């Protein structure tokens, strides 16, 4: 069955000064699709323009239908919603994705995974244990309004000629710290990177992933399980330890400073230029100040340009930046900024970047 375009409901000029937010509903249940469509049709600010019964139908529809938000179920025949999420983000050319699933309770493993892979938000379906029962229609509308319209910062990877990338030489100083920044598609990229990194590189590993604070303990546990490494949510004043992964807590920027002879965490809650919290910029800037040529930053999949300021500072002080390549990124925004600014010493898939850092840690030739 193909995805079904939905006829636009008549709207009077008084309904809204702006065109409605265009929605696609992806759920294998015809009943659920009908109920959601009926709920949303009562709000003039929303317009359901397509429905699909599985991920494949959704991807086909997105080739010809422009939408602002995709309401995506998880448990569907064929490719499930989480596995299809990166492809739907690419095909949506800026469309946001709201996961609507009975498995998406706040803090649940699925919600963490969905957000880390690029979903704009998650919402549990009404059910026996759901906290949204009785208020689902209101909460759904509020979530969709908050997510808003598709934006250019979330654009899909370019289909034109590859940009000119000027690679820098990798410093030959001993390695002191590895700092990773990620957003949309970050969980997949981080797992690939940390899984390929030698178990002992002999330096601290810092991670800033764009996620709300409530999800960070679960996110850290997922990374630890997937990569077989010790992963902790960073605490203010905590000492850095070799081969231990510290993750920004979600409501503060993960920075580092030296107190006496010990490198320690400094959590910073000042507004970052990107507006993100946590932001990659303060992390990279602090790594630059503390480690200089011994610091190395890695920019992984994500929308926008968070981290570009910090990347410039790290390179200015003699450190190195690496960037994920377009082909392996869910969204080539943050790494693209680093690559096209001539700041990167390598632009590769996460596992290949990790192997390069392994060589650096061993003092072996980079290329």
C-alpha positions, 0 to 999 in steps of 0.5 A, spaced: 500 500 500 502 506 498 502 512 502 496 516 502 496 524 500 490 527 504 486 532 501 487 539 505 481 541 509 478 548 507 481 554 511 478 561 512 482 567 511 481 568 519 484 561 521 491 563 521 496 568 518 501 563 516 500 557 512 498 550 517 504 546 519 504 540 514 504 533 518 505 526 515 502 520 520 506 514 519 503 508 523 501 501 521 494 501 524 489 504 520 485 506 526 491 510 530 492 514 523 484 515 523 484 517 530 490 522 530 488 525 523 481 526 526 484 530 532 489 534 528 483 536 523 480 540 529 486 545 529 486 549 523 494 550 524 495 543 522 494 540 516 495 532 515 498 532 508 500 524 508 499 518 511 503 511 511 503 504 514 510 503 514 517 506 513 518 504 506 511 508 504 513 514 508 520 514 504 516 514 498 512 519 499 517 524 502 520 524 495 514 528 492 510 531 499 513 536 503 512 536 510 514 540 516 513 534 522 513 526 521 509 523 526 512 516 527 511 510 530 516 505 532 513 498 532 511 497 525 512 491 520 519 491 516 524 497 518 522 499 525 521 507 526 528 507 530 532 504 524 528 508 519 529 515 523 536 517 519 533 515 512 526 519 514 530 525 516 534 525 510 528 524 506 524 530 509 529 535 507 528 539 514 522 535 517 522 534 524 520 527 527 516 526 533 516 519 535 509 517 537 509 510 541 507 506 547 515 505 548 517 512 548 515 514 556 520 519 558 527 516 560 525 510 557 531 507 552 527 508 546 526 515 547 533 516 549 535 512 542 530 516 538 533 523 541 540 521 540 539 519 533 535 525 531 528 525 533 525 532 535 521 529 541 518 523 543 510 522 546 508 516 549 501 513 546 495 513 551 495 506 555 495 503 561 501 506 564 502 512 560 502 519 563 498 522 558 492 519 558 486 524 558 490 529 555 493 526 549 490 531 544 492 537 548 499 535 549 500 532 542 498 539 539 503 543 544 509 538 542 507 539 535 507 547 536 513 547 540 517 543 534 514 548 529 516 548 522 521 545 518 528 549 518 534 550 513 539 548 519 536 541 518 537 540 511 539 533 508 546 532 505 547 536 499 546 532 492 551 537 489 558 537 488 562 535 494 565 541 497 572 543 497 575 540 503 582 543 505 586 538 510 590 540 516 597 537 518 596 533 524 600 535 530 605 530 533 605 532 540 603 527 545 595 526 545 592 529 552 585 529 551 579 527 546 573 531 546 567 529 541 561 533 539 554 530 536 547 532 535 542 529 530 545 522 529 550 522 535 548 516 538 550 511 532 556 515 530 558 515 538 557 508 538 561 507 532 567 511 534 568 509 541 567 501 539 573 502 534 577 506 539 583 502 542 580 500 549 586 504 552 588 510 549 591 513 555 587 520 555 580 522 558 574 522 553 569 528 553 562 527 550 557 533 549 551 530 545 545 535 545 540 531 549 535 534 555 538 533 562 533 527 564 535 523 558 543 523 560 543 517 565 540 513 560 544 515 554 551 514 558 548 507 560 547 506 553 554 508 551 557 504 556 553 497 554 554 498 547 562 500 547 564 496 553 567 502 556 566 506 563 561 512 561 559 517 567 555 523 567 560 529 568 560 532 575 562 539 577 569 538 580 570 531 578 577 529 576 578 527 569 581 519 568 584 516 562 580 512 558 574 514 562 568 517 558 565 523 561 558 526 558 555 533 559 550 533 564 544 536 559 543 542 563 550 545 563 556 545 558 562 540 560 568 544 560 575 542 563 580 546 568 587 545 571 586 545 579 593 544 582 596 539 578 589 535 576 585 536 570 578 537 573 571 538 570 568 545 570 560 545 569 558 552 565 551 554 565 552 561 561 549 562 555 553 559 549 553 563 542 549 557 539 544 557 544 545 550 545 545 547 552 550 543 553 554 546 547 560 543 544 563 550 543 565 551 551 568 544 551 572 545 545 575 552 547 576 549 554 580 543 551 584 548 547 586 552 553 588 546 557 591 542 552 593 546 546 597 541 541 595 535 546 588 536 545 584 533 539 576 534 537 572 530 533 565 533 530 560 528 529 553 528 526 549 534 527 545 539 525 547 547 525 554 549 527 555 548 534 562 547 535 565 551 530 567 557 534 571 552 539 574 548 533 577 554 531 580 556 538 583 549 538 586 549 532 589 556 533 592 553 539 595 548 536 590 542 537 587 538 532 580 537 529 577 531 525 570 531 522 565 525 520 564 525 513 557 526 509 556 519 507 556 516 514 552 522 517 545 523 519 545 530 518 552 533 515 551 540 519 556 540 525 562 536 521 561 540 515 562 546 518 569 544 521 570 541 514 569 546 509 572 551 514 579 548 513 580 546 520 579 538 519 585 534 519 581 528 517 574 527 514 572 520 515 567 515 518 567 515 525 570 508 526 576 510 521 577 517 525 577 513 531 583 508 528 587 515 526 586 517 533 589 510 536 595 511 531 596 518 534 596 515 541 601 510 540 605 515 537 605 512 530 605 515 523 598 519 522 597 517 514 
